[in-house]
Every structure is written in C-alpha cells, then in structure tokens.
Amino acid sequence: MNESNIKEAVFAGGCFWCMEAPFVLTPGVLKVKSGYTGGDKKFPTYEEVCTGSTGHYEAVKIWYDETEVSYKNLLGVFIQSMNPTDPYGQFADRGSQYLGAIFYASDEEKQLATKLLSELDKSNIFESQVAIKLLPQADFYEAEEYHQEYYKKNKLHYKAYRRGSGRAPFLEKIWTQDNINKLNEILSKLQ
C-alpha cells in the first residue's frame, strides 16, 4: 500500500460508539478511532467532555485509502449514520459535545461538504434544514480504550443503546431506498 494514498477524516455525529461501526464496515477504511476534538483543553477525559464544558465534540477519526474510497463517499456514510438536522445534539444525547460537525482538512474537503449540505437542504430527504457545522480540523485526542470498538466489545449494550436512543429507528425511517438513491445522486455530482 502506498502511504501517500492514506488520508484522514474527522466527523462528529453524536455518540462516538454509534459512529465507529458504519465507517469500520466501509471498504477502503483502514482504521477508526473514537475521540474528542474541537475544544480548548489538552488531553480531555470522557468525564470532562461529558459535562459539555470543554468545547470538545465526541468524534471519530478515520484513516482511509483514497484509491479505494473517496472523501465524498465518507461524507455519505456520515450523513446516513446520524441526524444532520438536529441543532442540539443527537437523539437521546443532548449538548454541545454531541453536535454534528464535519472537520475539514483542506479547501477541497470544505467545498465538498458545503455543497453536500446545500444539496441535502434542497433534496427533501429531511423535514428540517441541515444543522451540521463545518469546522477546520483541530487536535484530536483518542478516547479511553474502553470506548474503542465499543460496538464489538459490548454488543448487546451497543445494540440496545443504538435502538433505545432513537438512532436506529430514525435511520430506518429516513433511509428508504428512494432517499438512498437521492443521496447517491447528490454524491455523484459533487466535485
């Protein structure tokens, strides 16, 4: 593998436990880590971030091979894994640490994300306007080990949490084949 083809992406979509698995299952993704980004405190702990006082988002960092999966396809995975219209958090998780955000690393990534969010607002996939923030990448601090691959380590709790929080029912309702087709059409036109 050519290391120059390995890129990084950072997304915040609420609880990082629920954001890891969709990316891990994406062909071309090499590694996914849960963590904290966007805040002021160096090396924050989960307990500190949970208070909402550090300015950090719960996020995932993705390492991917751009010859196998594109950034715009990762944007699609991100959108299909959360509620992009919630300005106050995600599902049962409320507060600034659970807001949706795309942390761009280049002007190209920012432009792709901006166009995607604009097109989503026109698509009628969602009943409300998109509320995802676009922010420059910041220091990313890996979460404690017990949070990593939570969906594997604690399968039953993860599945119950994903359903009980409202995430799974929302995604099942929104992502009909018709809406998946609309999103794929939007992604195919992004440049």
C-alpha positions in Angstrom: 0.0 0.0 0.0 1.3 3.4 -0.9 1.3 5.6 2.2 0.7 8.7 0.2 -2.8 7.3 -0.6 -3.7 7.2 3.1 -5.8 10.2 4.2 -7.6 11.1 7.4 -11.1 12.4 8.0 -12.8 13.5 11.2 -16.6 13.6 11.8 -18.8 14.3 14.8 -22.2 12.6 14.8 -23.1 12.3 18.4 -22.2 9.3 20.5 -18.9 8.0 19.0 -19.9 4.4 19.8 -22.6 4.7 17.2 -20.3 6.4 14.6 -17.5 3.9 14.6 -19.2 0.8 13.1 -20.5 2.4 9.9 -17.0 3.5 9.0 -15.3 0.3 10.0 -17.6 -1.5 7.7 -16.8 0.8 4.7 -14.4 -0.8 2.2 -11.2 1.3 1.9 -11.3 2.4 5.6 -8.2 1.2 7.3 -8.8 2.3 10.9 -11.3 4.2 13.0 -10.7 5.8 16.5 -13.2 7.4 18.8 -12.1 10.6 20.5 -12.5 14.3 21.2 -11.9 17.3 19.1 -12.7 21.0 18.7 -12.2 22.0 22.3 -9.7 24.0 24.3 -8.5 21.6 27.0 -5.5 19.4 26.2 -6.0 15.6 26.7 -9.6 15.8 28.0 -11.2 12.8 29.7 -14.6 11.3 28.9 -15.9 12.6 32.2 -14.7 16.2 31.3 -16.1 16.1 27.8 -19.5 14.8 29.1 -20.0 17.9 31.1 -20.1 20.0 27.9 -17.7 22.5 29.4 -14.5 21.7 27.4 -15.8 22.6 24.0 -15.0 19.2 22.6 -17.1 17.1 20.3 -17.4 13.3 20.6 -15.9 12.4 17.2 -14.4 9.7 15.1 -11.1 9.9 13.2 -10.9 7.7 10.1 -7.8 6.6 8.2 -8.7 5.6 4.6 -7.1 4.6 1.3 -8.3 7.3 -1.1 -7.7 4.8 -4.1 -10.5 2.6 -2.6 -12.9 5.1 -1.0 -13.4 8.8 -1.7 -13.9 11.6 0.8 -17.3 12.3 -0.7 -18.3 8.6 -0.1 -17.2 9.0 3.6 -19.5 12.1 3.7 -22.3 9.9 2.6 -21.6 7.3 5.3 -21.5 10.1 7.8 -24.9 11.5 6.7 -26.5 8.1 6.8 -25.3 7.5 10.3 -26.8 10.4 12.2 -29.5 13.1 12.2 -28.0 16.1 10.3 -30.9 18.4 11.2 -30.6 18.3 15.0 -29.0 21.6 16.3 -29.0 20.4 19.9 -27.3 17.0 19.9 -28.1 13.6 18.6 -31.1 11.6 19.6 -31.1 11.0 23.4 -27.7 12.7 23.7 -28.1 16.4 24.2 -25.5 19.1 24.5 -22.6 20.7 22.5 -20.4 17.6 22.9 -23.0 15.7 20.8 -23.5 18.1 17.9 -22.9 17.1 14.3 -19.8 18.5 12.6 -17.5 17.9 9.7 -13.9 18.8 10.5 -12.3 19.6 7.1 -8.5 19.4 6.5 -8.4 21.2 3.1 -10.3 23.7 1.0 -11.4 20.8 -1.2 -12.9 18.9 1.7 -14.7 22.1 2.9 -16.1 22.8 -0.6 -17.4 19.2 -1.0 -19.0 19.3 2.5 -20.5 22.7 1.8 -22.0 21.6 -1.5 -23.3 18.3 0.1 -25.1 20.2 2.9 -26.6 22.7 0.5 -27.9 19.9 -1.8 -29.3 18.0 1.2 -31.4 21.0 2.1 -32.9 21.0 -1.4 -33.4 17.3 -1.5 -36.5 16.9 0.7 -34.9 13.8 2.4 -35.2 15.6 5.7 -38.1 17.6 7.1 -35.8 20.3 8.6 -32.8 22.2 7.5 -29.3 20.7 8.0 -27.6 21.8 11.2 -24.2 20.3 10.7 -21.2 22.6 11.5 -18.2 22.9 9.2 -15.1 23.4 11.2 -11.3 23.2 10.5 -9.6 20.1 11.8 -8.3 20.6 15.3 -6.3 18.4 17.7 -7.8 15.0 18.1 -7.5 13.2 21.3 -8.2 9.4 21.3 -10.9 8.4 23.8 -10.1 5.9 26.6 -9.5 2.3 25.4 -12.9 1.1 26.8 -14.6 3.3 24.3 -12.7 2.0 21.3 -14.7 -0.6 19.2 -17.5 -0.4 21.8 -19.9 -2.0 19.2 -17.7 -5.1 19.3 -16.7 -5.3 23.0 -20.3 -4.6 24.3 -22.5 -5.9 21.5 -25.7 -6.2 23.5 -25.4 -2.8 25.2 -24.5 -1.2 22.0 -27.5 -2.6 20.1 -29.8 -1.6 23.0 -28.4 1.9 23.2 -28.5 2.4 19.5 -32.2 1.4 19.4 -33.2 3.0 22.7 -31.6 6.3 22.0 -33.7 6.7 18.9 -30.8 6.5 16.4 -31.7 3.1 14.8 -35.5 3.9 14.4 -34.7 7.3 12.9 -32.2 5.9 10.4 -34.5 3.0 9.4 -37.3 5.5 8.8 -35.3 8.1 6.8 -33.1 5.8 4.7 -35.6 4.3 2.4 -34.3 3.1 -1.0 -35.7 6.3 -2.6 -33.7 8.5 -0.1 -30.6 6.4 -0.5 -30.9 6.9 -4.3 -31.3 10.7 -3.8 -28.2 10.9 -1.6 -26.2 8.8 -4.1 -27.2 11.1 -6.9 -26.1 14.1 -4.8 -22.8 12.5 -4.0 -22.2 11.5 -7.7 -22.5 15.2 -8.7 -20.2 16.6 -6.1 -16.9 18.0 -7.4 
